[in-house]
Amino acid sequence: MAERSHPDTVTFRIPSRLELLALLDRVTDAVSQRLAFDEDSRVQISMSVMEAGTNAIVHGHGKDPKQVVDVEFHMLPDRLEVTVHDFGAGFDLGRVNGDITSPDHLLDAHGRGIYIMRSCMDEVDFRFSPGGTLCRLVKRRMVESAS
């Protein structure tokens, strides 16, 4: 089978409303199934995309339903790349990167999302610009070689 020169891409846009995250979760699971990720990986991907979507809605847009969150799923032969984009001002990544497993932070009500994403995905990075915040999530998959 010839390798594609560009990924298949699914684009998804939702208003910044938390109740619409269930739709994002369904799309995420469908994409993960299409790429034949195992059950554990699909759960990890869904948790990470839901965290990124929640952060975009709550922190990026302050739950303003007039704002939209753009999500792209780039399906490549060896991995899934997901980008979640909001139009908020961004945040100081250094302030949220603390060790949430330390006794000082065990009872914190917030601050676990990035930790969860980094624990579940192979790559997590953020880009901040005047146009908003872009969270990029990557999950690699095992590709069976032809024998």
C-alpha positions in Angstrom: 0.0 0.0 0.0 1.4 3.4 -1.0 2.0 5.8 1.9 -0.1 9.0 1.7 1.8 12.2 1.2 -0.6 14.1 3.5 -2.7 13.0 6.4 -6.4 12.5 6.4 -7.8 15.4 8.5 -11.1 15.7 10.4 -11.9 19.2 11.5 -14.4 19.9 14.2 -15.7 23.2 15.6 -17.9 23.7 18.7 -19.1 26.7 20.6 -17.5 27.1 24.0 -20.1 25.2 25.9 -19.1 22.4 28.2 -22.2 20.2 27.4 -20.9 20.0 23.8 -17.7 18.1 24.9 -19.7 14.9 24.7 -19.8 15.4 20.9 -16.1 16.0 20.8 -15.6 12.8 22.8 -17.6 10.8 20.3 -15.6 12.2 17.3 -12.3 11.5 19.2 -13.3 7.9 19.8 -14.4 7.4 16.2 -11.1 8.7 14.9 -9.2 6.6 17.4 -11.1 3.5 16.3 -10.5 4.2 12.7 -6.7 4.2 13.4 -7.1 0.9 15.2 -5.8 2.1 18.6 -6.4 -0.4 21.4 -9.0 0.3 24.1 -6.4 1.7 26.6 -5.0 4.1 24.0 -8.4 5.2 22.9 -9.3 6.1 26.5 -6.0 8.0 26.9 -6.6 9.9 23.7 -10.2 10.8 24.7 -9.2 11.9 28.2 -6.5 14.1 26.7 -8.6 15.7 24.0 -11.4 16.3 26.6 -8.9 18.0 28.9 -7.6 20.2 26.1 -11.2 21.0 25.1 -12.2 21.8 28.7 -9.2 24.1 29.1 -10.0 25.9 25.9 -13.7 26.5 26.9 -13.1 27.3 30.6 -9.7 29.1 30.6 -9.3 30.2 27.0 -12.8 31.5 26.5 -14.3 31.9 30.0 -17.2 29.7 28.9 -18.3 32.4 26.4 -20.6 30.4 23.9 -20.0 33.1 21.3 -16.4 31.9 21.0 -15.5 28.6 19.2 -13.0 25.9 19.8 -11.4 24.4 16.7 -10.2 20.8 16.8 -8.3 19.0 14.1 -7.5 15.3 13.9 -4.6 14.5 11.6 -4.6 10.8 10.9 -1.1 9.6 9.8 0.1 6.0 9.2 2.1 5.9 12.5 0.3 8.4 14.7 -2.7 10.6 15.5 -2.0 14.3 15.9 -4.8 16.4 17.5 -4.7 20.2 17.7 -7.1 22.1 19.9 -7.3 25.9 19.3 -8.9 28.6 21.3 -8.8 32.3 20.9 -7.9 33.2 24.5 -4.9 35.1 25.7 -2.9 32.0 26.8 -1.3 31.2 30.1 2.1 30.9 31.7 3.0 27.3 31.2 5.7 27.6 33.9 3.1 28.3 36.5 1.1 25.2 35.8 3.9 22.7 35.4 4.5 22.0 39.1 4.5 18.5 40.5 0.8 17.9 41.2 1.7 14.6 43.0 3.5 16.4 45.8 1.8 16.6 49.2 1.4 20.4 48.7 -0.8 19.9 45.7 -2.8 16.7 46.3 -5.9 18.6 47.3 -5.7 21.3 44.7 -9.0 21.7 42.9 -7.4 22.6 39.5 -4.1 22.1 37.7 -4.2 18.4 36.7 -5.2 18.7 33.0 -1.8 19.2 31.6 -0.4 16.5 33.8 -3.1 14.1 32.6 -2.4 15.0 28.9 1.3 14.5 29.3 0.8 11.1 31.1 -1.5 9.8 28.4 0.0 11.1 25.2 3.5 10.7 23.6 3.8 14.5 22.9 2.0 17.5 24.3 3.0 21.1 23.4 1.5 24.5 23.4 1.9 27.5 21.1 0.8 30.9 22.2 0.2 33.7 19.8 -2.0 36.9 19.5 -4.5 34.6 17.7 -4.9 32.3 20.7 -3.6 29.1 22.2 -2.9 25.9 20.2 -2.5 22.6 22.2 -1.0 19.8 20.1 -1.4 16.2 21.2 0.4 13.2 19.6 -0.3 9.5 20.1 1.9 7.1 18.2 0.6 3.7 17.2 2.3 0.5 16.3 2.2 -0.1 12.6 2.4 -3.7 11.5 5.1 -4.3 8.9 4.4 -6.3 5.8 6.0 -9.7 5.9 
